[in-house]
Amino acid sequence: MIYLKLLLTLSLPLLLGLGIVALIYRKDPISFLERIALAWGIGLGLLGMSMFTLSLLGIRLTLISSCLPALFATAGLVIFATIRKYPILGLNSARDTLKALAGIFSQPNRAKAVAEKLLVLLIILTVAFVFFDALVKPIVNFDDLWRQGTIAKIIFNSGQVLSKQNMELAREHPYLNPLAQAWIYFGIGIWDDALGKIVFALCFLALLMVFYTGLKRYSDRSHSLLFTFLLTTFPLIVYHAGTAYSDLMQTFYYTAGAIFLYHWFKTNDRSDLFCCALLLGSAAFVKQLGIPLWFIAAFALGSYIAVELKRQFRPLLQFFLLSGLTAMPWLINKQNFISNQLNLLWQKIVPAANTAAPPVLSAPFGPPTLSGILSQLGRRMFFYADWQMLWFVLLLSLIFYWEKFWNSSLKYLGLMLLLGFLMMIYGFTEQNAYTFLVDGTLVQRMMMYQVPLALFLTALCLCGEKEKCL
């Protein structure tokens, strides 16, 4: 019975997302896998933001109060889409997807066919392990239990998000992670820490689907399957898909948003831009770095418009309006990243107003220097077991396919990667953060946000169908 409740609980954000995706892609065909992945990400983000908004208004969160706004919105969207004959689930695309999957295993066993079968099986096995890791293996990480898991349990028991206890635990961290877990507990009626972790395994699956379908727009099936398999081989990404840390969720939202931003670079279709805005607006509610990553994407969008569209900035305004409205409940909350940064800036300008300076950890590795930061980042990029081959291959791809990279929209993905690393360098100039850089407890997770995007860029550089990738 509990698993039936779990399925019904998961269906609400999925149906909400399907209704929104149907409204965005009214007549534009997108693949079934792409539709499902978008629906899960957008639906989960908006459901979590609606629960946070209810808490801001002083409404106690319960199963009924949490689901009513989403239920009304979903019903309205489905009815409207049905009347206007917009595709909601995309049954034709779903049938085509099943035929394509069956076709992989029914094709004659030539070398390419055998490779495709093997890649699909390895991807399925990795996904199965992730769900096992999330739902069966016990959680032993400190932050899983002390911060995210505890906040989710408090929300479930008290019905409050911004309680004194939660604010002390969360501090400046956003709440989509614990709210997503709390939604599972509301739905199944009990606190079950293992079942609450299914949201992270589903985010991992959605990441793979967005990545694969994104490559499939520009390349053939074998190429797309190969690089999707490579995405499943990064140990840290697979590990975090089975934990309650927010890093995998942040990686999914940022990667999906960046991929759909690239789709917009290619098509200038506002549907792709709207999906990008909704995903990156939700990303601002996952971790503190969601807001800087949001600005990085906005800068890349503005750069593209200034260079390619001759300063027709209407798409940039649409992006800011939609993503800003999505993240607005968090942005107006005093705990958000922007408020914290403005407070720090004010304390530097007016030292007398600094009533509670943040404690500085001991500096066993000395003060942060630019050479030290670059050395530590370089060592973890090129000589660390999680993804050291990726950066070598990316650099070689950019060298050998430099003309292709520079003369296409690929350079804006490269700009996003560059800005992401500059953001990390700036962040590690602070003493406490520099300590976490040297001891390795933070830098790998921050780098994880860039890894799928770097792999996506590498795959496009090596894309065999050159005219489709340009």
For each residue, the residues with C-beta under 8 A, 3 or more apart:
1: 4 5
2: 5 6 188 190 192 195
3: 6 7
4: 1 7 8
5: 1 2 8 9 187 188 189
6: 2 3 9 10 184 187 188 195 198
7: 3 4 10 11
8: 4 5 11 12 187
9: 5 6 12 183 184 186 187 188
10: 6 7 13 14 184 187 198 202
11: 7 8 14 15
12: 8 9 15 16 43 47 67 70 71 74 187
13: 10 16 17 40 43 44 46 47 70 183
14: 10 11 17 18 36 39 40 43
15: 11 12 18 19 39 43 74 78
16: 12 13 19 20 39 42 43 46 47 70 73 74 77
17: 13 14 20 21 38 39 40 41 42 43 44 46
18: 14 15 21 22 35 39 43 78 88 89
19: 15 16 22 23 73 74 76 77 78 81 88
20: 16 17 23 24 39 42 43 46 77 278
21: 17 18 24 25 30 35 38 39 42 275
22: 18 19 25 26 77 78 81 86 87 88
23: 19 20 26 77 80 81 86
24: 20 21 271 274 275
25: 21 22 28 29 30 35 86 87 271
26: 22 23 84 86 271
27: 86
28: 25 269 271
29: 25 87 90 93
30: 21 25 34 35 38 90 93 213
31: 34 35 90 93 97 213 216
32: 35 36 89 90 93 94 96 97
33: 36 37 97 209 212 213
34: 30 31 37 38 209 210 213 214
35: 18 21 25 30 31 32 38 39 89 90 93
36: 14 32 33 39 40 206 209
37: 33 34 40 41 205 206 207 209 210 213 256
38: 17 21 30 34 35 41 42 210 256 275 279
39: 14 15 16 17 18 20 21 35 36 42 43
40: 13 14 17 36 37 43 44 202 203 206
41: 17 37 38 44 45 203 206 210 252 253 256 279 282
42: 16 17 20 21 38 39 45 46 275 278 279 282
43: 12 13 14 15 16 17 18 20 39 40 46 47
44: 13 17 40 41 47 48 176 180 199 203 282
45: 41 42 48 49 176 253 278 279 281 282 283 285 326
46: 13 16 17 20 42 43 49 50 70 278 282 326
47: 12 13 16 43 44 50 51 66 70 180 183
48: 44 45 51 52 175 176 179 180 183 282 285
49: 45 46 52 53 176 282 285 326 327 329 330
50: 46 47 53 54 66 69 70
51: 47 48 54 55 61 66 161 179 182 183
52: 48 49 55 56 161 175 179 285 329 330
53: 49 50 56 57 329
54: 50 51 57 59 61 65 66 69
55: 51 52 58 59 61 160 161 162
56: 52 53 161 162 329 333
57: 53 54
58: 55
59: 54 55 65
60: 65 159 160
61: 51 54 55 65 66 155 159 160 161 182 186
62: 65 66 159 186
63: 66 67 186 187 189
64: 67 68
65: 54 59 60 61 62 68 159
66: 47 50 51 54 61 62 63 70 183 186
67: 12 63 64 70 71 186
68: 64 65 71 72
69: 50 54 72 73
70: 12 13 16 46 47 50 66 67 73 74
71: 12 67 68 74 75
72: 68 69 75 76
73: 16 19 69 70 76 77
74: 12 15 16 19 70 71 77 78
75: 71 72 78 79
76: 19 72 73 79 80
77: 16 19 20 22 23 73 74 80 81
78: 15 18 19 22 74 75 81 82 88
79: 75 76 82 83
80: 23 76 77 83 84 86
81: 19 22 23 77 78 84 85 86 87 88
82: 78 79 85 86 88
83: 79 80
84: 26 80 81
85: 81 82
86: 22 23 25 26 27 80 81 82
87: 22 25 29 81 90 91 93
88: 18 19 22 78 81 82
89: 18 32 35 94
90: 29 30 31 32 35 87 93 94
91: 87 94 95
92: 95 96
93: 29 30 31 32 35 87 90 96 97
94: 32 89 90 91 97 98
95: 91 92 98 99
96: 32 92 93 99 100
97: 31 32 33 93 94 100 101
98: 94 95 101 102
99: 95 96 102 103
100: 96 97 103 104 221
101: 97 98 104 105 120
102: 98 99 105 106
103: 99 100 106 107
104: 100 101 107 113 116 117 120 221
105: 101 102 117 120
106: 102 103
107: 103 104 110 113 116
108: 113
109: 113 114
110: 107 113 114
111: 114 115
112: 115 116 222
113: 104 107 108 109 110 116 117
114: 109 110 111 117 118
115: 111 112 118 119 222
116: 104 107 112 113 119 120 221 222 225
117: 104 105 113 114 120 121
118: 114 115 121 122
119: 115 116 122 123 222 225 226 228 229
120: 101 104 105 116 117 123 124 225
121: 117 118 124 125
122: 118 119 125 126 229 232
123: 119 120 126 127 208 225 228 229 232
124: 120 121 127 128
125: 121 122 128 129
126: 122 123 129 130 232 238
127: 123 124 130 131 204 205 208 232
128: 124 125 131 132
129: 125 126 132 133 238
130: 126 127 133 134 201 204 205 238 241 242
131: 127 128 134 135 198 201
132: 128 129 135 136 137 242
133: 129 130 136 137 201 238 239 241 242
134: 130 131 137 194 197 198 200 201 241 242 243
135: 131 132 194 195 197 198 201
136: 132 133 194
137: 132 133 134 242
138:
139: 144 145 149 193 194 197 243 244
140: 144 145
141: 144 145 243 244 245
142: 145 146
143: 146 147 148 244 245
144: 139 140 141 147 148 149 243 244 245
145: 139 140 141 142 149 150
146: 142 143 149 150 169
147: 143 144 150 151 169 170 173
148: 143 144 151 152 177 178 181 244 245 246
149: 139 144 145 146 152 153 178 181 193 196 244
150: 145 146 147 153 154 169
151: 147 148 154 155 166 169 170 175 178
152: 148 149 155 156 177 178 179 181 182 185 196
153: 149 150 156 157 182 185 191 193
154: 150 151 157 158 160 163 165 166 169
155: 61 151 152 158 159 160 161 166 178 179 182
156: 152 153 182 185 186 191
157: 153 154 191
158: 154 155 163
159: 60 61 62 65 155
160: 55 60 61 154 155 163 166
161: 51 52 55 56 61 155 166 175 179
162: 55 56 166 167 333
163: 154 158 160 166 167
164: 167 168
165: 154 168 169
166: 151 154 155 160 161 162 163 169 170
167: 162 163 164 170 171 335
168: 164 165 171
169: 146 147 150 151 154 165 166
170: 147 151 166 167 173 174 175 178 335
171: 167 168 335
172: 288 335 336 337 340
173: 147 170 246 287 288 335
174: 170 177 246 284 285 286 287 288 290 330 336
175: 48 52 151 161 170 178 179 285 330
176: 44 45 48 49 179 180 246 249 282 285 286
177: 148 152 174 180 181 244 245 246 249 286
178: 148 149 151 152 155 170 175 181 182
179: 48 51 52 152 155 161 175 176 182 183
180: 44 47 48 176 177 183 184 199 249
181: 148 149 152 177 178 184 185 196 197 199 244
182: 51 61 152 153 155 156 178 179 185 186 196
183: 9 13 47 48 51 66 179 180 186 187
184: 6 9 10 180 181 187 188 192 195 196 198 199
185: 152 153 156 181 182 188 189 190 191 192 196
186: 9 61 62 63 66 67 156 182 183 189
187: 5 6 8 9 10 12 63 183 184
188: 2 5 6 9 184 185 192 195
189: 5 63 185 186
190: 2 185
191: 153 156 157 185 196
192: 2 184 185 188 195 196
193: 139 149 153 196 197
194: 134 135 136 139 197
195: 2 6 135 184 188 192 198
196: 149 152 181 182 184 185 191 192 193 199 244
197: 134 135 139 181 193 194 200 201 242 243 244
198: 6 10 131 134 135 184 195 201 202
199: 44 180 181 184 196 202 203 249
200: 134 197 203 204 240 241 242 243 244 248 249
201: 130 131 133 134 135 197 198 204 205 241 242
202: 10 40 198 199 205 206
203: 40 41 44 199 200 206 207 241 248 249 252
204: 127 130 200 201 207 208 237 238 241 248 252
205: 37 127 130 201 202 208 209
206: 36 37 40 41 202 203 209 210 252 256
207: 37 203 204 210 211 231 248 251 252 255 256 452
208: 123 127 204 205 211 212 228 231 232
209: 33 34 36 37 205 206 212 213
210: 34 37 38 41 206 207 213 214 252 255 256 259
211: 207 208 214 215 227 228 231 255 259 452 455 456
212: 33 208 209 215 216 224 225 228
213: 30 31 33 34 37 209 210 216 217
214: 34 210 211 217 259 260 262 263 456
215: 211 212 218 219 223 224 227 228 456 459 460
216: 31 212 213 219 221 224
217: 213 214 263 266 468
218: 215 266 460 463 465 468 469
219: 215 216 223 224 459 460 463 464 465 468 469
220: 223 224 464 465
221: 100 104 116 216 224 225
222: 112 115 116 119 225 226
223: 215 219 220 226 227 459 462 463 464
224: 212 215 216 219 220 221 227 228 459
225: 116 119 120 123 212 221 222 228 229
226: 119 222 223 229 230
227: 211 215 223 224 230 231 455 456 458 459
228: 119 123 208 211 212 215 224 225 231 232
229: 119 122 123 225 226 232 233
230: 226 227 233 234 455
231: 207 208 211 227 228 234 237 452 455
232: 122 123 126 127 208 228 229 237 238
233: 229 230
234: 230 231 237 238 386 387 390 448 451
235: 238 239 385 386
236: 239 240 386 387 444 445 448
237: 204 231 232 234 240 241 248 251 448 451 452
238: 126 129 130 133 204 232 234 235 241 242
239: 133 235 236 242 243
240: 200 236 237 243 245 247 248 251 445 448
241: 130 133 134 200 201 203 204 237 238 248
242: 130 132 133 134 137 197 200 201 238 239
243: 134 139 141 144 197 200 239 240 248
244: 139 141 143 144 148 149 177 181 196 197 200
245: 141 143 144 148 177 240 248 445
246: 148 173 174 176 177 249 250 286 287
247: 240 250 251 287 445 448 449
248: 200 203 204 207 237 240 241 243 245 251 252 448
249: 176 177 180 199 200 203 246 252 253 286
250: 246 247 253 254 283 286 287 289 290 293 449
251: 207 237 240 247 248 254 255 448 449 451 452
252: 41 203 204 206 207 210 248 249 255 256
253: 41 45 249 250 256 257 279 280 282 283 286 290
254: 250 251 257 258 280 283 290 293 297 449 453
255: 207 210 211 251 252 258 259 449 452 453 456
256: 37 38 41 206 207 210 252 253 259 260 279
257: 253 254 260 261 276 277 279 280 283 297
258: 254 255 261 262 276 297 413 416 453 456
259: 210 211 214 255 256 262 263 453 456
260: 214 256 257 263 264 272 273 275 276 279
261: 257 258 264 265 272 273 276 297 300 301 412
262: 214 258 259 265 266 409 412 413 456
263: 214 217 259 260 266 267 269 272 276
264: 260 261 267 268 269 270 272 273 276 301 315
265: 261 262 268 304 308 409 412
266: 217 218 262 263 409
267: 263 264 272
268: 264 265 309 315
269: 28 263 264 272 273
270: 264 273 274 315 318
271: 24 25 26 28 274 275
272: 260 261 263 264 267 269 275 276
273: 260 261 264 269 270 276 277 315 318 319
274: 24 270 271 277 278 318 322
275: 21 24 38 42 260 271 272 278 279
276: 257 258 260 261 263 264 272 273 279 280 297 319
277: 257 273 274 280 281 318 319 322 323 326
278: 20 42 45 46 274 275 281 282 322 323 326
279: 38 41 42 45 253 256 257 260 275 276 282 283
280: 253 254 257 276 277 283 284 290 293 294 297 323
281: 45 277 278 284 285 294 322 323 324 325 326 327
282: 41 42 44 45 46 48 49 176 253 278 279 285 286 326 327
283: 45 250 253 254 257 279 280 286 290 293 294
284: 174 280 281 290 291 294 323 326 327 330 331
285: 45 48 49 52 174 175 176 281 282 290 327 330
286: 174 176 177 246 249 250 253 282 283 290
287: 173 174 246 247 250 290
288: 172 173 174 291 337 340
289: 250 292 293 337 423 446 449
290: 174 250 253 254 280 283 284 285 286 287 293 294 337
291: 284 288 294 295 327 336 337 338
292: 289 295 296 337 423
293: 250 254 280 283 289 290 296 297 420 423 449
294: 280 281 283 284 290 291 297 298 323 327
295: 291 292 298 299
296: 292 293 299 300 416 419 420 423
297: 254 257 258 261 276 280 293 294 300 301 416
298: 294 295 301 302 316 319 320
299: 295 296 302 303 415 419
300: 261 296 297 303 304 412 413 415 416 419
301: 261 264 297 298 304 305 315 316 319
302: 298 299 305 306 313 316
303: 299 300 306 307 412 415
304: 265 300 301 307 308 309 409 412
305: 301 302 308 309 311 312 313 315 316
306: 302 303 309 311
307: 303 304
308: 265 304 305 409
309: 268 304 305 306 312 315
310:
311: 305 306
312: 305 309 315
313: 302 305 316 317
314: 317 318
315: 264 268 270 273 301 305 309 312 318 319
316: 298 301 302 305 313 319 320
317: 313 314 320 321
318: 270 273 274 277 314 315 321 322
319: 273 276 277 298 301 315 316 322 323
320: 298 316 317 323 324
321: 317 318 324 325
322: 274 277 278 281 318 319 325 326
323: 277 278 280 281 284 294 319 320 326 327
324: 281 320 321 327 328 331
325: 281 321 322 328
326: 45 46 49 277 278 281 282 284 322 323
327: 49 281 282 284 285 291 294 323 324 330 331
328: 324 325 331 332
329: 49 52 53 56 332 333
330: 49 52 174 175 284 285 327 333 336
331: 284 324 327 328 336 338
332: 328 329 336
333: 56 162 329 330 336 339
334: 339
335: 167 170 171 172 173 339 340
336: 172 174 291 330 331 332 333 339 340
337: 172 288 289 290 291 292 340 341
338: 291 331 341 342
339: 333 334 335 336 342 343
340: 172 288 335 336 337 343 344
341: 337 338 344 345
342: 338 339 345 346
343: 339 340 346 347
344: 340 341 347 348
345: 341 342 348 349
346: 342 343 349 350 353
347: 343 344 350 351 353 354 357
348: 344 345 351
349: 345 346
350: 346 347 353 354
351: 347 348 354
352:
353: 346 347 350
354: 347 350 351 357
355:
356:
357: 347 354
358: 432
359:
360: 363 431 432
361: 431 432 435
362: 435
363: 360 366 367 431 434 435
364: 435
365: 372 434 435 438 439
366: 363 369 372
367: 363 431 434
368: 372 373 428 429 430 431 433 434 437
369: 366 372 373
370: 373 374 425 429
371: 374 375
372: 365 366 368 369 375 376 434 438
373: 368 369 370 376 377 425 428 429 434 437
374: 370 371 377 378 425
375: 371 372 378 379
376: 372 373 379 380 428 437 438 443
377: 373 374 380 381 421 424 425 428 437 443 447
378: 374 375 381 382
379: 375 376 382 383 384
380: 376 377 383 384 440 443 444 447
381: 377 378 384 387 388 391 447
382: 378 379 388 391 392
383: 379 380 388
384: 379 380 381 387 388 444
385: 235 388
386: 234 235 236 444
387: 234 236 381 384 390 391 447 451
388: 381 382 383 384 385 391 392
389: 392 393
390: 234 387 393 394 451 454 455 458
391: 381 382 387 388 394 395 454
392: 382 388 389 395 396
393: 389 390 396 397 458
394: 390 391 397 398 454 455 457 458 461
395: 391 392 398 399
396: 392 393 399 400
397: 393 394 400 401 457 458 461 462
398: 394 395 401 402 405 414 461
399: 395 396 402
400: 396 397
401: 397 398 404 405 461 462
402: 398 399 405 406
403: 406 407
404: 401 407 408 410 461 466 469 470
405: 398 401 402 408 410 411 414 461
406: 402 403 411
407: 403 404 470
408: 404 405 411 469 470
409: 262 265 266 304 308 412 413
410: 404 405 413 414 457 460 461 469
411: 405 406 408 414 415
412: 261 262 265 300 303 304 409 415 416
413: 258 262 300 409 410 416 417 453 456 457 460
414: 398 405 410 411 417 418 457
415: 299 300 303 411 412 418 419
416: 258 296 297 300 412 413 419 420 453
417: 413 414 420 421 450 453 454 457
418: 414 415 421 422
419: 296 299 300 415 416 422 423
420: 293 296 416 417 423 424 449 450 453
421: 377 417 418 424 425 450
422: 418 419 425 426
423: 289 292 293 296 419 420 426 427
424: 377 420 421 427 428 443 446 447
425: 370 373 374 377 421 422 428 429
426: 422 423 429
427: 423 424 430 433 446
428: 368 373 376 377 424 425 433 434 437 443
429: 368 370 373 425 426 433 434
430: 368 427 433 434
431: 360 361 363 367 368 434 435
432: 358 360 361 435 436
433: 368 427 428 429 430 436 437 442
434: 363 365 367 368 372 373 428 429 430 431 437 438
435: 361 362 363 364 365 431 432 438 439
436: 432 433 439 440 441 442 443
437: 368 373 376 377 428 433 434 440 442 443
438: 365 372 376 434 435
439: 365 435 436
440: 380 436 437 443 444
441: 436
442: 433 436 437 445 446
443: 376 377 380 424 428 436 437 440 446 447
444: 236 380 384 386 440 447 448
445: 236 240 245 247 442 448
446: 289 424 427 442 443 449
447: 377 380 381 387 424 443 444 450 451
448: 234 236 237 240 247 248 251 444 445 451
449: 247 250 251 254 255 289 293 420 446 453
450: 417 420 421 447 453 454
451: 234 237 251 387 390 447 448 454 455
452: 207 211 231 237 251 255 455 456
453: 254 255 258 259 413 416 417 420 449 450 456 457
454: 390 391 394 417 450 451 457 458
455: 211 227 230 231 390 394 451 452 458 459
456: 211 214 215 227 255 258 259 262 413 452 453 459 460
457: 394 397 410 413 414 417 453 454 460 461
458: 227 390 393 394 397 454 455 461 462
459: 215 219 223 224 227 455 456 462 463
460: 215 218 219 410 413 456 457 463 469
461: 394 397 398 401 404 405 410 457 458 469
462: 223 397 401 458 459
463: 218 219 223 459 460 466 468 469
464: 219 220 223
465: 218 219 220 468 469
466: 404 463 469 470
467: 470
468: 217 218 219 463 465
469: 218 219 404 408 410 460 461 463 465 466
470: 404 407 408 466 467
